[in-house]
Amino acid sequence: MDDAERARTGMARRREILGDAYVDRAVAARDEFNADFQDLIARYAWGDIWMRPGLPPETRRLLVLAMMVALNREGEFKLHLRAALEHGVPEATVKEVLLQTAIYCGVPAANTAFHWARDVRAELAAAGDGPRTHS
């Protein structure tokens, strides 16, 4: 696959994972300064890593959540949590990932992530898209 195809495939996967509204905002915010970075994300994060067959998308989603807890990246955590819940990752599974981060990332990091998750769950509930509670 060449870079142009990787970019096209990556944008399609990015839309699939994060949703059209988020990607449309990111594309609208593209400018001369950040265009190369946006292209890099489309080609390598979404067009290469997220397209690899070695892990199912749900596993990749859960790994991203755990890594965002470890790195204390609230915005990216909430973005990926919202997308995960909207695409059927069970809330109970997310809870288990956050409990796991308490041991490996630290209790303060997990505590913060539970607060972030509460915010996202409340937003989804207010929008009528409540999180899935089954496992």
SERO-4910 file (N, C-alpha, C, O; in steps of 0.05 Angstrom, whole numbers):
BEGIN
 pado doro    nc1    nc2    nc3   cac1   cac2   cac3    cc1    cc2    cc3    oc1    oc2    oc3
  Met    A     17    -23      0      0      0      0     18     25      0     37     27     16
  Asp    A     13     43    -18     29     68    -18     17     88      2     -4     84     14
  Asp    A     32    111      5     24    130     26     -4    142     20    -19    147     39
  Ala    A    -11    147     -5    -37    158    -11    -59    139     -4    -80    147      8
  Glu    A    -56    113    -10    -76     93     -3    -77     90     28    -99     87     39
  Arg    A    -54     90     41    -53     88     70    -68    112     82    -83    108    102
  Ala    A    -65    136     71    -79    159     82   -110    156     78   -125    163     96
  Arg    A   -118    147     54   -147    143     49   -159    122     68   -180    126     80
  Thr    A   -145    100     70   -154     78     87   -154     88    116   -172     81    131
  Gly    A   -133    103    124   -132    113    151   -154    132    158   -165    130    180
  Met    A   -161    149    140   -183    168    146   -210    153    148   -226    159    165
  Ala    A   -213    132    132   -238    116    135   -238    102    162   -259    101    175
  Arg    A   -216     91    171   -215     77    197   -219     98    219   -232     92    239
  Arg    A   -206    121    217   -209    142    237   -239    150    240   -248    153    263
  Arg    A   -253    152    218   -281    158    219   -297    135    232   -315    140    248
  Glu    A   -289    111    225   -303     87    237   -299     87    267   -318     80    282
  Ile    A   -275     93    277   -269     91    305   -279    115    321   -291    112    342
  Leu    A   -274    139    311   -280    163    326   -306    177    318   -316    194    333
  Gly    A   -316    170    295   -341    183    286   -336    206    267   -316    220    268
  Asp    A   -356    211    249   -353    232    229   -351    260    242   -336    276    233
  Ala    A   -367    265    262   -367    292    274   -340    300    284   -330    322    279
  Tyr    A   -326    282    298   -299    289    309   -280    292    286   -265    312    285
  Val    A   -280    274    266   -261    276    244   -267    300    227   -248    314    218
  Asp    A   -292    307    223   -299    331    208   -287    356    222   -277    374    208
  Arg    A   -289    357    248   -278    380    263   -247    381    260   -236    402    256
  Ala    A   -235    358    262   -205    356    259   -197    365    230   -178    380    227
  Val    A   -212    356    211   -205    364    183   -210    394    179   -194    407    166
  Ala    A   -231    405    190   -237    434    188   -215    450    202   -210    473    194
  Ala    A   -203    439    222   -182    454    237   -154    451    224   -135    463    233
  Arg    A   -153    436    203   -128    431    189   -118    458    176   -134    472    163
  Asp    A    -93    464    181    -82    488    169    -53    482    160    -44    459    162
  Glu    A    -40    502    149    -13    498    139      6    488    161     24    472    155
  Phe    A      2    497    185     20    489    207     17    460    216     36    446    221
  Asn    A     -8    450    217    -13    423    228    -19    402    206    -23    379    213
  Ala    A    -19    410    181    -26    392    159     -8    367    158    -18    345    155
  Asp    A     18    371    162     36    348    161     31    329    184     32    305    181
  Phe    A     25    340    207     19    323    230     -7    308    226     -9    284    231
  Gln    A    -28    321    215    -53    307    209    -49    285    189    -61    264    191
  Asp    A    -32    290    169    -26    269    149    -11    246    162    -17    223    156
  Leu    A      7    252    180     22    231    194      3    213    210      5    189    209
  Ile    A    -16    225    225    -36    210    240    -53    193    222    -57    169    227
  Ala    A    -62    204    200    -79    189    181    -64    165    170    -75    143    168
  Arg    A    -39    169    162    -25    147    149    -15    126    168    -19    102    164
  Tyr    A     -3    135    190     10    115    207     -7    105    231     -8     81    236
  Ala    A    -20    123    245    -36    114    268    -61     99    257    -66     76    265
  Trp    A    -75    112    239   -101    101    230    -98     82    205   -111     62    204
  Gly    A    -80     89    187    -77     74    162    -59     50    165    -59     31    148
  Asp    A    -42     50    186    -24     27    190    -30     12    215    -39    -11    214
  Ile    A    -26     24    238    -29     10    264    -58      1    268    -62    -23    275
  Trp    A    -77     19    265   -105     11    270   -116     -9    249   -137    -21    253
  Met    A   -102    -12    227   -111    -31    206    -98    -58    208   -106    -77    194
  Arg    A    -79    -61    226    -65    -87    228    -84   -109    238   -102   -103    255
  Pro    A    -81   -133    228   -100   -154    235    -94   -168    262   -109   -185    271
  Gly    A    -71   -162    275    -63   -176    299    -80   -173    324    -79   -190    341
  Leu    A    -95   -151    325   -112   -146    348   -139   -137    338   -141   -122    319
  Pro    A   -161   -146    351   -187   -136    343   -191   -107    352   -178    -98    370
  Pro    A   -208    -92    338   -212    -64    345   -219    -59    374   -209    -39    386
  Glu    A   -235    -76    386   -242    -72    414   -217    -73    432   -215    -57    451
  Thr    A   -200    -91    427   -175    -93    442   -158    -68    439   -147    -58    458
  Arg    A   -156    -59    414   -141    -34    409   -154    -10    425   -140      6    436
  Arg    A   -180     -9    424   -194     12    439   -187     11    469   -181     32    481
  Leu    A   -187    -13    481   -181    -16    509   -152     -9    515   -146      3    536
  Leu    A   -135    -17    498   -106     -9    501   -103     21    501    -88     32    517
  Val    A   -116     34    482   -114     63    481   -124     76    507   -111     94    518
  Leu    A   -146     66    517   -157     77    542   -136     74    565   -131     93    579
  Ala    A   -125     50    567   -105     46    588    -81     64    585    -71     75    604
  Met    A    -72     67    560    -49     84    555    -55    114    561    -38    128    571
  Met    A    -79    122    555    -86    150    561    -88    155    591    -82    177    600
  Val    A    -96    135    606    -95    137    635    -66    140    644    -60    158    660
  Ala    A    -49    122    634    -21    123    642     -8    149    636     10    159    650
  Leu    A    -16    161    613     -3    186    604    -18    211    614     -9    233    609
  Asn    A    -41    207    629    -56    229    639    -66    247    616    -63    272    618
  Arg    A    -78    236    596    -87    250    573   -118    251    572   -130    235    559
  Glu    A   -129    270    587   -158    271    591   -173    273    564   -192    258    560
  Gly    A   -165    291    547   -180    296    522   -181    271    505   -202    263    495
  Glu    A   -158    258    502   -157    234    485   -171    211    499   -184    195    485
  Phe    A   -169    209    525   -184    188    540   -214    191    535   -227    172    528
  Lys    A   -224    215    539   -253    220    536   -262    215    507   -283    203    503
  Leu    A   -246    223    488   -252    219    460   -254    189    454   -274    180    442
  His    A   -234    174    463   -234    145    457   -254    130    474   -265    110    465
  Leu    A   -260    139    498   -280    126    514   -308    130    502   -323    111    499
  Arg    A   -314    154    494   -340    160    481   -343    142    457   -364    130    453
  Ala    A   -323    141    440   -324    125    416   -327     95    423   -343     81    410
  Ala    A   -313     86    443   -315     58    451   -343     51    460   -355     31    451
  Leu    A   -354     68    477   -381     62    488   -402     64    465   -421     48    464
  Glu    A   -399     83    447   -418     86    425   -416     63    405   -435     58    390
  His    A   -394     49    405   -390     27    387   -392      0    400   -383    -20    390
  Gly    A   -405      0    424   -412    -26    436   -392    -38    456   -397    -60    465
  Val    A   -371    -24    462   -354    -35    483   -369    -33    509   -377    -11    517
  Pro    A   -373    -56    523   -389    -55    547   -377    -38    569   -353    -39    574
  Glu    A   -394    -24    583   -384     -7    606   -370    -24    626   -350    -15    638
  Ala    A   -379    -49    631   -366    -66    650   -337    -73    642   -320    -75    659
  Thr    A   -333    -75    616   -305    -80    606   -288    -56    611   -265    -59    619
  Val    A   -298    -32    606   -283     -7    611   -276     -6    641   -254      2    648
  Lys    A   -295    -12    658   -290    -11    686   -267    -30    694   -250    -22    710
  Glu    A   -266    -53    682   -244    -72    688   -217    -61    679   -197    -64    693
  Val    A   -217    -48    656   -192    -35    647   -183    -14    666   -160    -12    673
  Leu    A   -202      2    676   -195     24    695   -185     12    721   -167     23    733
  Leu    A   -197    -10    730   -188    -23    755   -159    -33    750   -142    -32    768
  Gln    A   -154    -44    727   -127    -54    721   -107    -31    721    -84    -35    730
  Thr    A   -115     -8    711    -97     15    711    -90     24    739    -69     36    744
  Ala    A   -108     19    758   -102     27    786    -77     13    796    -61     24    811
  Ile    A    -74    -12    788    -51    -28    797    -26    -20    781     -4    -17    792
  Tyr    A    -28    -17    755     -4    -14    738      2     16    732     25     22    725
  Cys    A    -17     34    735    -12     62    730    -13     78    756     -3    101    757
  Gly    A    -25     67    776    -28     81    802    -57     88    808    -73     95    790
  Val    A    -63     87    833    -91     94    842    -99    122    834   -121    126    825
  Pro    A    -81    142    838    -90    169    830    -97    171    800   -116    185    793
  Ala    A    -82    158    783    -88    158    754   -115    145    749   -131    156    733
  Ala    A   -120    122    761   -145    109    757   -168    125    768   -190    126    757
  Asn    A   -164    137    792   -185    154    804   -193    176    785   -217    181    780
  Thr    A   -173    189    773   -178    211    754   -194    200    730   -213    212    721
  Ala    A   -186    176    720   -199    165    697   -228    157    703   -245    161    686
  Phe    A   -234    148    727   -261    143    734   -278    168    734   -301    168    726
  His    A   -266    191    743   -280    217    741   -285    224    712   -306    234    705
  Trp    A   -265    221    695   -268    227    667   -290    209    655   -307    219    639
  Ala    A   -290    184    662   -310    165    652   -338    173    661   -357    172    645
  Arg    A   -341    183    686   -367    192    696   -376    215    678   -400    216    671
  Asp    A   -358    234    671   -366    256    654   -376    247    627   -397    256    617
  Val    A   -362    228    614   -370    218    588   -396    203    590   -414    207    573
  Arg    A   -399    187    610   -424    172    614   -448    191    617   -469    187    606
  Ala    A   -444    212    632   -465    232    636   -472    246    610   -495    251    604
  Glu    A   -452    253    594   -456    266    568   -472    248    550   -491    256    537
  Leu    A   -465    222    549   -479    203    532   -507    199    541   -526    198    525
  Ala    A   -511    197    568   -538    194    578   -555    218    572   -579    216    565
  Ala    A   -544    242    574   -559    267    569   -567    268    539   -587    280    532
  Ala    A   -550    256    522   -556    256    493   -574    233    485   -581    230    462
  Gly    A   -581    217    505   -598    194    499   -583    170    488   -595    151    479
  Asp    A   -556    171    490   -539    149    480   -525    136    504   -501    133    503
  Gly    A   -540    129    524   -528    118    549   -509     96    543   -512     81    523
  Pro    A   -488     93    560   -469     71    556   -482     44    560   -503     41    573
  Arg    A   -470     25    548   -480     -3    551   -470    -14    577   -447    -11    584
  Thr    A   -488    -26    591   -481    -36    618   -477    -67    618   -469    -77    639
  His    A   -482    -80    597   -478   -109    596   -449   -115    590   -434    -98    582
  Ser    A   -441   -140    595   -414   -147    589   -412   -166    565   -391   -175    557
***
